[in-house]
Amino acid sequence: MTKPVITIDKDSSVFQAAKVMSEKAIGSIVVTDKGEPVGITTERDILQRVVAKGLDASNVQMNDVMSQPLITVNESVPIINAIRIMERNRVRHLLIIEKDELAGIVTQRDLLRVLVFHVLISFRPLL
């Protein structure tokens, strides 16, 4: 998982979020309300909900483009279960909760990377 999770307030503009995402080289940002995670916005969300509609990113709030509800899992969930949860909910990002706090975020790409590594290690004796 990636930590710390980069967040932005729900009242911030999409422009501000895009700037942070660009600076941090991340593809998603968690949207918060009074410090609590309430949604997530991805590059795809910004493209589809703002850019493709010709809206001014400076005048659109994150609250208007975020995806919700957030899909979360406990830190101890097995990787295969995390993949199933993502598939079932049609999401590419899972928030990891540890002791009722936001601990990190995991993406489909992160999980795929781990699975490929394990497959390679498993077949190493055969190679």
Residue pairs with C-beta under 8 A, 6 or more apart in sequence:
1 75
1 96
1 103
1 104
1 105
1 106
1 110
2 104
2 105
2 106
2 107
2 110
3 103
3 104
3 105
4 104
5 30
5 37
5 95
5 102
5 103
5 104
5 105
6 20
6 21
6 24
6 26
6 29
6 30
7 29
7 30
7 31
7 32
7 37
8 16
8 17
8 20
8 29
8 30
8 31
8 32
8 62
9 31
9 32
9 33
9 62
10 31
10 32
10 33
10 38
10 39
10 61
10 62
10 63
10 66
11 61
11 62
11 63
12 61
12 62
13 57
13 58
13 59
13 60
13 61
13 62
14 41
14 46
14 50
14 57
14 58
14 60
14 61
14 62
14 65
15 57
15 58
17 29
17 41
17 46
17 62
18 46
18 57
20 29
21 27
21 28
21 29
21 43
27 42
27 43
27 107
28 40
28 41
28 42
28 43
28 93
28 105
28 107
29 40
29 41
30 37
30 39
30 40
30 70
30 95
30 102
30 105
31 37
31 38
31 39
31 40
31 41
31 62
31 63
31 66
32 38
37 70
37 95
37 102
38 66
38 68
38 70
39 62
39 63
39 66
39 67
39 68
39 69
39 70
40 66
40 67
40 68
40 70
40 93
40 95
41 62
41 65
41 66
41 67
42 67
42 92
42 93
45 65
45 66
45 67
46 57
46 65
49 55
49 60
49 64
49 65
50 57
50 60
50 65
51 57
67 91
70 95
71 85
71 86
71 89
71 91
71 93
71 94
71 95
72 94
72 95
72 96
72 97
73 81
73 82
73 85
73 94
73 95
73 96
73 97
74 96
74 97
74 98
75 96
75 97
75 98
75 103
75 104
77 85
79 111
79 114
79 115
82 94
82 106
82 111
83 108
83 111
85 94
86 92
86 94
86 108
86 111
92 107
92 108
93 105
93 106
93 107
93 108
94 105
94 106
94 107
95 102
95 104
95 105
96 102
96 103
96 104
96 105
96 106
97 103
98 104
